[in-house]
């Protein structure tokens, strides 16, 4: 974390898999907060009633994954009953003074429920972040009328909407033939076994041992090589990750402010594959 601070990170996000499975999360979140990071957590909500409170004092924001704003559809997609747990997570976050954000999986099907999503977010006093599904061919691709529908509801003041990402969505996501990805400028991914994941958690082409030397590793030839190749791998095709966007042209995400520097570190508690 000291190295991350020195190289300009402003936020640490704990993600997964499911980060609430990690028993030492409260202690690690406290370490991040004591170093003046903006600390966020991404969760499906299943363990929040038991595991969120001990870390709550050290979290600024909680992202709660939601595929649909109705119990039946959400639980079917998740293949388990977890809708109510997700909503409970929003309530728990609010009760502890944490900013709750509903991370809504935007697909060709789920856009039908945008009005219900807006009502739910308002009821729960949470922001609704529209996150297009990517790398899922059965759900990707929006017709022009659908894009207009999304744009209409994105105007809601309670919605977190990335206009640059919306333009990428219109183009079908990242094109490896003309890569314009900047994921490594915006995101540093660290796995639970102390590896730097390159170029990112989604492409995952290499995992380099950190061994306490992150700063030198970030300027190494191997990192420079992957920086030149970001967005050019076959697995990058259709990617719609917001952190891949080039923000040097003034792109902004409405309704989602991050104090300090923009670069984000992701501690991913995931199974190695």
RODO-2510 file (C-alpha; in nm, 4 decimals, decimal comma):
residues 273
     n   res          X          Y          Z
     1     x     0,0000     0,0000     0,0000
     2     x     0,2910     0,2362     0,0636
     3     x     0,4132     0,1657    -0,2890
     4     x     0,0674     0,2251    -0,4328
     5     x     0,0495     0,5601    -0,2571
     6     x     0,3898     0,6652    -0,3916
     7     x     0,2978     0,5806    -0,7515
     8     x    -0,0197     0,7871    -0,7349
     9     x    -0,3111     0,5598    -0,6476
    10     x    -0,6111     0,7333    -0,4977
    11     x    -0,8505     0,4399    -0,4493
    12     x    -0,8296     0,0787    -0,3388
    13     x    -1,1163    -0,1481    -0,4345
    14     x    -1,1594    -0,4919    -0,2801
    15     x    -1,3276    -0,7229    -0,5268
    16     x    -1,3390    -1,0927    -0,6129
    17     x    -1,4758    -1,3447    -0,6376
    18     x    -1,6295    -1,2326    -0,3118
    19     x    -1,4017    -1,0219    -0,0881
    20     x    -1,6156    -1,0747     0,2239
    21     x    -1,4897    -1,4347     0,2271
    22     x    -1,1484    -1,2975     0,3278
    23     x    -1,1225    -1,3119     0,7063
    24     x    -0,8633    -1,0350     0,7340
    25     x    -1,0612    -0,7854     0,5265
    26     x    -1,1386    -0,5475     0,8186
    27     x    -0,7688    -0,5234     0,9107
    28     x    -0,6604    -0,4690     0,5511
    29     x    -0,9361    -0,2106     0,4896
    30     x    -0,8196    -0,0293     0,8013
    31     x    -0,4620    -0,0251     0,6683
    32     x    -0,5885     0,1294     0,3454
    33     x    -0,7941     0,3932     0,5253
    34     x    -0,5063     0,4847     0,7571
    35     x    -0,2989     0,5543     0,4451
    36     x    -0,5657     0,7962     0,3226
    37     x    -0,6947     0,5860     0,0324
    38     x    -1,0531     0,6097    -0,0848
    39     x    -1,1646     0,2550     0,0035
    40     x    -1,4395     0,0694    -0,1793
    41     x    -1,5772    -0,2837    -0,1825
    42     x    -1,7589    -0,4824    -0,4528
    43     x    -1,9919    -0,7557    -0,3282
    44     x    -2,2892    -0,9726    -0,4233
    45     x    -2,4272    -0,9164    -0,0734
    46     x    -2,4612    -1,2777     0,0390
    47     x    -2,2309    -1,2383     0,3393
    48     x    -2,2973    -0,8756     0,4235
    49     x    -2,5223    -0,9329     0,7223
    50     x    -2,2411    -1,1214     0,8977
    51     x    -1,9227    -0,9811     0,7459
    52     x    -1,9722    -0,6186     0,6395
    53     x    -2,0074    -0,4453     0,9762
    54     x    -1,6517    -0,5199     1,1047
    55     x    -1,5022    -0,3464     0,7991
    56     x    -1,7631    -0,0716     0,7711
    57     x    -1,5688     0,1975     0,9562
    58     x    -1,2936     0,1789     0,6936
    59     x    -1,5085     0,1790     0,3781
    60     x    -1,6156     0,4842     0,1797
    61     x    -1,8269     0,3103    -0,0834
    62     x    -1,9889    -0,0302    -0,1390
    63     x    -2,0804    -0,1538    -0,4870
    64     x    -2,3646    -0,4079    -0,4722
    65     x    -2,4079    -0,6272    -0,7799
    66     x    -2,7610    -0,6475    -0,9154
    67     x    -2,8678    -0,8144    -1,2397
    68     x    -3,2365    -0,7248    -1,2131
    69     x    -3,4359    -0,4979    -0,9799
    70     x    -3,6856    -0,7789    -0,9094
    71     x    -3,6319    -1,0849    -0,6939
    72     x    -3,7427    -1,3546    -0,9350
    73     x    -3,5324    -1,2464    -1,2336
    74     x    -3,2241    -1,1639    -1,0260
    75     x    -3,2262    -1,4950    -0,8373
    76     x    -3,2744    -1,6952    -1,1578
    77     x    -2,9707    -1,5335    -1,3199
    78     x    -2,7604    -1,5786    -1,0056
    79     x    -2,8829    -1,9384    -0,9673
    80     x    -2,9383    -1,8757    -0,5961
    81     x    -3,1611    -1,6682    -0,3727
    82     x    -2,9623    -1,3527    -0,3084
    83     x    -3,1779    -1,0571    -0,4156
    84     x    -3,2944    -0,9733    -0,0649
    85     x    -2,9389    -1,0043     0,0644
    86     x    -2,8234    -0,7539    -0,1978
    87     x    -3,0875    -0,5040    -0,0843
    88     x    -2,9976    -0,5676     0,2791
    89     x    -2,6380    -0,4768     0,1896
    90     x    -2,7527    -0,1359     0,0669
    91     x    -2,9372    -0,0823     0,3957
    92     x    -2,6388    -0,1959     0,6020
    93     x    -2,4081     0,0376     0,4102
    94     x    -2,6426     0,3310     0,4692
    95     x    -2,6703     0,2522     0,8396
    96     x    -2,2907     0,2687     0,8707
    97     x    -2,2551     0,5904     0,6707
    98     x    -2,1076     0,4173     0,3648
    99     x    -2,2095     0,5360     0,0197
   100     x    -2,4079     0,2540    -0,1472
   101     x    -2,3970     0,2044    -0,5230
   102     x    -2,6147    -0,0489    -0,7031
   103     x    -2,3932    -0,1877    -0,9791
   104     x    -2,6552    -0,2797    -1,2382
   105     x    -2,5629    -0,5322    -1,5078
   106     x    -2,6901    -0,3708    -1,8255
   107     x    -2,7883    -0,6294    -2,0887
   108     x    -3,0306    -0,6424    -2,3806
   109     x    -3,2793    -0,8023    -2,1441
   110     x    -3,2232    -0,6096    -1,8227
   111     x    -3,2777    -0,2698    -1,9844
   112     x    -3,6506    -0,3497    -1,9747
   113     x    -3,6363    -0,2918    -1,6012
   114     x    -3,4637     0,0458    -1,5959
   115     x    -3,7746     0,2265    -1,4632
   116     x    -3,7972    -0,0223    -1,1761
   117     x    -3,4241     0,0149    -1,1116
   118     x    -3,4575     0,3926    -1,0801
   119     x    -3,7451     0,3533    -0,8351
   120     x    -3,5520     0,0979    -0,6306
   121     x    -3,2389     0,3130    -0,6132
   122     x    -3,4412     0,6148    -0,5041
   123     x    -3,6230     0,4099    -0,2407
   124     x    -3,2936     0,2742    -0,1059
   125     x    -3,1169     0,6129    -0,1221
   126     x    -2,8481     0,4617    -0,3414
   127     x    -2,6872     0,5537    -0,6706
   128     x    -2,7545     0,3264    -0,9692
   129     x    -2,4452     0,2589    -1,1788
   130     x    -2,5168     0,1312    -1,5301
   131     x    -2,2513    -0,1290    -1,6149
   132     x    -2,2849    -0,2911    -1,9593
   133     x    -2,2323    -0,6662    -1,9696
   134     x    -1,9279    -0,7602    -2,1742
   135     x    -1,7573    -1,0796    -2,2861
   136     x    -2,0956    -1,2519    -2,2889
   137     x    -2,1991    -1,2927    -2,6572
   138     x    -2,5548    -1,4007    -2,5772
   139     x    -2,6195    -1,0696    -2,4030
   140     x    -2,3975    -0,8227    -2,5876
   141     x    -2,5026    -0,5783    -2,8561
   142     x    -2,7770    -0,3201    -2,8320
   143     x    -3,0073    -0,2078    -3,1104
   144     x    -3,0350     0,1626    -3,1806
   145     x    -3,3723     0,1885    -3,0105
   146     x    -3,2259     0,0204    -2,7025
   147     x    -2,9354     0,2642    -2,6941
   148     x    -3,1822     0,5514    -2,7018
   149     x    -3,3752     0,3933    -2,4169
   150     x    -3,0603     0,3631    -2,2063
   151     x    -2,9638     0,7233    -2,2817
   152     x    -3,3065     0,8426    -2,1718
   153     x    -3,2862     0,6812    -1,8286
   154     x    -2,9216     0,7740    -1,7883
   155     x    -3,0359     1,1338    -1,7468
   156     x    -3,1773     1,0513    -1,4046
   157     x    -2,9859     1,2461    -1,1398
   158     x    -2,9492     0,9318    -0,9302
   159     x    -2,7747     0,7442    -1,2113
   160     x    -2,4011     0,6972    -1,2550
   161     x    -2,3525     0,7103    -1,6283
   162     x    -2,0275     0,7111    -1,8243
   163     x    -2,0799     0,8809    -2,1592
   164     x    -1,7428     0,7699    -2,2912
   165     x    -1,8321     0,4115    -2,2085
   166     x    -2,1666     0,4603    -2,3807
   167     x    -1,9872     0,5641    -2,6992
   168     x    -1,7698     0,2517    -2,6730
   169     x    -2,0854     0,0453    -2,6259
   170     x    -2,2236     0,1837    -2,9511
   171     x    -1,9104     0,0604    -3,1293
   172     x    -1,9391    -0,2884    -2,9834
   173     x    -1,6611    -0,2529    -2,7280
   174     x    -1,2840    -0,2734    -2,7653
   175     x    -1,1565    -0,3790    -3,1082
   176     x    -0,8168    -0,5588    -3,0894
   177     x    -0,7454    -0,4554    -3,4486
   178     x    -0,7500    -0,0904    -3,3409
   179     x    -0,6724    -0,1047    -2,9697
   180     x    -0,7294     0,2129    -2,7739
   181     x    -0,7325     0,0529    -2,4295
   182     x    -0,5724     0,2407    -2,1378
   183     x    -0,6513    -0,0062    -1,8615
   184     x    -0,2971    -0,0058    -1,7233
   185     x    -0,3008     0,3729    -1,6955
   186     x    -0,6098     0,3581    -1,4762
   187     x    -0,5967     0,0294    -1,2909
   188     x    -0,3472    -0,1881    -1,1042
   189     x    -0,4688    -0,5408    -1,0265
   190     x    -0,3131    -0,7341    -0,7384
   191     x    -0,4085    -1,0969    -0,6783
   192     x    -0,4354    -1,2547    -0,3301
   193     x    -0,1107    -1,4444    -0,3831
   194     x     0,0926    -1,1238    -0,4289
   195     x     0,1048    -1,1088    -0,8094
   196     x     0,0562    -0,8188    -1,0464
   197     x    -0,2035    -0,9299    -1,3030
   198     x    -0,1317    -0,8052    -1,6568
   199     x    -0,2703    -0,6305    -1,8440
   200     x    -0,5803    -0,6506    -1,6237
   201     x    -0,8039    -0,8835    -1,4271
   202     x    -1,0238    -0,9502    -1,7320
   203     x    -0,7560    -1,0264    -1,9916
   204     x    -0,5238    -1,1957    -1,7396
   205     x    -0,2356    -1,2800    -1,9730
   206     x     0,0346    -1,2862    -1,7026
   207     x     0,0767    -1,2803    -1,3245
   208     x     0,4115    -1,1411    -1,2098
   209     x     0,5350    -1,1901    -0,8492
   210     x     0,5549    -0,8559    -0,6673
   211     x     0,7848    -0,9590    -0,3799
   212     x     0,7654    -0,6188    -0,2129
   213     x     0,9008    -0,4325    -0,5157
   214     x     0,5920    -0,2956    -0,6884
   215     x     0,7451     0,0397    -0,7798
   216     x     1,0332    -0,1087    -0,9774
   217     x     0,8043    -0,3718    -1,1272
   218     x     0,5762    -0,1018    -1,2647
   219     x     0,8669     0,0444    -1,4638
   220     x     1,0036    -0,2935    -1,5786
   221     x     1,0309    -0,4046    -1,9399
   222     x     0,7598    -0,6670    -1,8985
   223     x     0,5072    -0,4109    -1,7740
   224     x     0,6068    -0,1718    -2,0517
   225     x     0,5551    -0,4541    -2,3007
   226     x     0,2054    -0,5300    -2,1784
   227     x     0,1266    -0,1599    -2,1765
   228     x     0,1977    -0,1561    -2,5512
   229     x    -0,0285    -0,4594    -2,5990
   230     x    -0,3256    -0,3577    -2,3822
   231     x    -0,6470    -0,4027    -2,5751
   232     x    -0,4773    -0,6025    -2,8515
   233     x    -0,5468    -0,9564    -2,7246
   234     x    -0,8305    -1,1689    -2,8644
   235     x    -0,9869    -1,1819    -2,5184
   236     x    -1,0116    -0,8006    -2,5272
   237     x    -1,2635    -0,8091    -2,8113
   238     x    -1,5909    -0,6521    -2,7024
   239     x    -1,4594    -0,5409    -2,3631
   240     x    -1,6661    -0,2662    -2,2034
   241     x    -1,4670    -0,2027    -1,8889
   242     x    -1,4801     0,1657    -1,7987
   243     x    -1,1210     0,1643    -1,6725
   244     x    -1,0040     0,0887    -2,0268
   245     x    -1,1067     0,4352    -2,1414
   246     x    -0,8618     0,7112    -2,2193
   247     x    -0,9525     0,9982    -1,9868
   248     x    -0,6917     1,2351    -2,1282
   249     x    -0,9581     1,3859    -2,3544
   250     x    -1,1655     1,5095    -2,0658
   251     x    -1,4045     1,2172    -2,0321
   252     x    -1,6004     1,2247    -1,7085
   253     x    -1,8336     0,9896    -1,5277
   254     x    -2,1388     1,1779    -1,4089
   255     x    -2,2353     1,1386    -1,0431
   256     x    -1,9324     0,9365    -0,9323
   257     x    -1,6601     1,1519    -0,7816
   258     x    -1,3306     1,0169    -0,6545
   259     x    -1,1246     1,2487    -0,4360
   260     x    -0,7553     1,2719    -0,5094
   261     x    -0,5814     1,1022    -0,7995
   262     x    -0,7815     0,8821    -1,0303
   263     x    -0,5672     0,5699    -1,0529
   264     x    -0,7265     0,2750    -0,8814
   265     x    -0,5762    -0,0373    -0,7280
   266     x    -0,7847    -0,3521    -0,7231
   267     x    -0,7158    -0,6232    -0,4687
   268     x    -0,8895    -0,9201    -0,6240
   269     x    -0,9776    -1,2090    -0,3957
   270     x    -1,0328    -1,4709    -0,6620
   271     x    -0,9490    -1,8312    -0,7252
   272     x    -0,6403    -1,8845    -0,9361
   273     x    -0,7192    -2,0525    -1,2667
***
